[in-house]
Amino acid sequence: MEKYLDFELNKRSTYKAKMILTYLVALCCWTMVQSAHAELVVEVTQGFDDAQSVAIVPFEWKGSGRVPTDVASVVAADLHRSGQFRPIDRKRMLSRPSQKNQVYFRDWRVLGAEFLLIGRLDREPGGRYLVEFELFDVLRGVVVKRGNASGKKLRAISHYISDLVYQHLTGVKGAFSTHLVYVTMEQLGKGKQLFKLHHSDADGFNDVVILRSPEPILSPSWAPNGRDVAYVSFEGTRPGIYIQNTLTGKKQKITGFPGLNGAPSFSPDGKELAMVLSKDGNPEIYTMNFSSGKLTRLTNYYGIDTEPSWSPDGRSIIFTSNRGGGPQIYRVDLASHKVERLTFTGNYNARPSITPDGRFLIMVHRNGGVFHIAVQDLVRGSFDVLTETSLDESPSVAPNGVMVIYATQRHGKGVLEAVSMDKRVKVRLPSSKGHVREPAWSPFLY
């Protein structure tokens, strides 16, 4: 299988030509035989050995008919997926309280529960739902968090409650309400392929195909508004950069210059888009201001500069370049255009991104011919490999900086996996019907 990453050499072509060609045909070379338009399936393959035990009682339904969504089940799945919590099986519960005065803490201490979540939901006029909840510290026998949420979508409300519980118990903002975009490809036979850009909740539910194309779809990237996605599409005669609204489907072509148009990345304030263009010769890093349409060239090198990603403060852009002889990660200051090299471990580091706190650099790292996801501490300088699979690609960091989602191969099938920054939690998100690639984790949506 031909490796898709930008800096693989082809013995029958020049280094520069191969890099450009590989970038353009990246997804075309997948050896996939099944469709991949189903919702993602979440499998927690490794969690904390000392995961906290939490009891999440089925919420009382005050409305008529059957409740459309089991809120407690969604919250339990969210917390379990974090790897930091161990929900108690509701079949073991000795009671099912919905009000504070119905809670007997001895029942939950017997089960070993450290925390208890109860709640109630009702339907309001206009079709909205109102959910109220309380979180208890079982050992102390006190309420530690209470709240309510309303809306028309119970799954969204459930994820919101999960975020609040997670933040209260860990001190870190939850990311269960965030979304994903990712690319799949289906072999149609006779050499034809169908590429799809999917939009889903972070747990794989509410999967919607927002773009179908017989040509490759590359490098999806979220805007900070959590609604727009930039990507590369081969519609027409050459690759172009497009921006599409995930809610309305409306899209706009941003660039279509001769040569390479690739790797779009939104600035933190959403006012600019970084990209790779080869319209002036070599692939270089540019930024485009949305208000003026002005292009600014940031790099000027005879080799390849690619894969730009913004620093959280918006003052610099990190990117991949072969200017040191092999692919390494560099940073360019937007004010001075001064370039500095960031990675020195190994001879291959690419596809960079920085965690929201600006401290950690995530990348694809090659070691002994095997591609892994790695992290470098930009403060201490330490370097660590996070994954153990062999064809890892396209890392994307959760907006709370806790997890990294990436694409890999399992038994010849493309899947998404996620790993925590401390390597203690591992999650697999295969599609039930096929292969998945190019994940991108959304920013916080509220």
Buried (B, 14 or more C-beta within 10 A) or exposed (E): EEBBBBBBEEEEEEEBEBBBEBBBBBBBEBEBEBBBBBBBEBEBEBBBEEBBBBBBBBBBBEEEEEBEBBBBBBBBBBBBBBBBBBBBEBEEBEEBBBEEEEBEBEBBEEBEBBBBBBBBBBBEEEEEBBBBBBBBBBEEBEBBBBBEBBBEBBBBBBBBBBBBBBBBBBEEBBBBBBBBBBBBBBBEEEEEBBBBBBBBBBBBBEBEEBBEBEBBBBBBBBBBEBBBBBBBBBBEEBBBBBBBBBEEEEBEEBBBBEBBBBBBBBBBEEBBBBBBBBBEEBBBBBBBEBEEEEBEEBBEBEBBBBBBBBBBEEEBBBBBBBBEEBBBBBBBBBEEEEBEEBBEBBBBBBBBBBBBEBBBBBBBBBEEEBBBBBBBEBEEEEBBBBBEBEBBBBBBBBBBBBBBBBBBBEEEBBBBBBBBBEBBBBBBBBBEEBBBBBBBBBBBBE
